[in-house]
Amino acid sequence: MEQRSIVFLTGAGISAESGINTFRSAGGLWETYSIDEVCTPEAFRRNRKFVLEFYNKRRAELHDKLPNPAHRMIAALEKDYGSRIINITQNIDDLFEKAGCSAVMHLHGELTKARCEFCGHTWHIGYKAIYGDEQCPDCGNHKTRHHVVMFHEEAPLYWLLYATIDRLFATESMLVVIGTSGQVLPVELFARAAPVSILNNLDPEPAIDDRVFTHVFYEKAGVASARIDTLCREYLEL
Ligand code: NAD
């Protein structure tokens, strides 16, 4: 029989206590910037410099941010249970990596990587700014961009997300959703397919019917993480 596994699906809320604003919170980024100006392919075509600068600022802000107990809880589970822990995130920050996670599926890209617009190669740039003319280490061309999926762009890893969800929910697995409003991904649908599920957000969300979840915690992820950890370990040890 296949061993039980856990799929974590996280969003901006898990990094909020580390000092990274969620998009939709009061004081969040979209109160300062309009999506149409900085987060669409049209905006990037119109004003490449402005969009690159926006992501340069977000990248620089990551430098001193530290993982919180929720990131560390997932890292500790991965350390103890290896590939039975599937870590899928919508986040583009590097807090899971800083917490010690080694296998993170970043559905929407990573701020700490650049991407070649010619060949699609991605490479690690840490917290450095990019200006769009850096040379691709793979094909040698000079057209570089942030490695972040913008609105209206395809997210290449979605097929892997859906394949993972299909495969795991055909077997015994638990879904743990932390810090996402469900406006981008249909987390409620995923929870309906999961035998056991946990939801942790600050407040109820219009896009998520929490009645489909087995356990619901409306509180900070850093606070809920101790109980989520216990539930995960109990589930994996059964
Ligand atoms: P969202 O902003 O739409 O929703 C955030 C959710 O987190 C809300 O439901 C809120 O209740 C919850 N939340 C806020 N603080 C929390 C806390 N301390 N503990 C637990 N939950 C908390 O975020 P989303 O659903 O991830 O969608 C926004 C998109 O923006 C994503 O696609 C993501 O890629 C991107 N984003 C990423 C980052 C990041 O990398 N840290 C930050 C902002 C936005």
Residues whose N, C-alpha, C, O or C-beta is under 5 A from the ligand:
A	BS01	NAD	G11 A12 G13 I14 S15 A16 E17 I20 N21 T22 F23 R24 Q90 N91 I92 D93 H108 G179 T180 S181 G182 V184 N200 N201 L202 D203 E205 E219 K220 A221
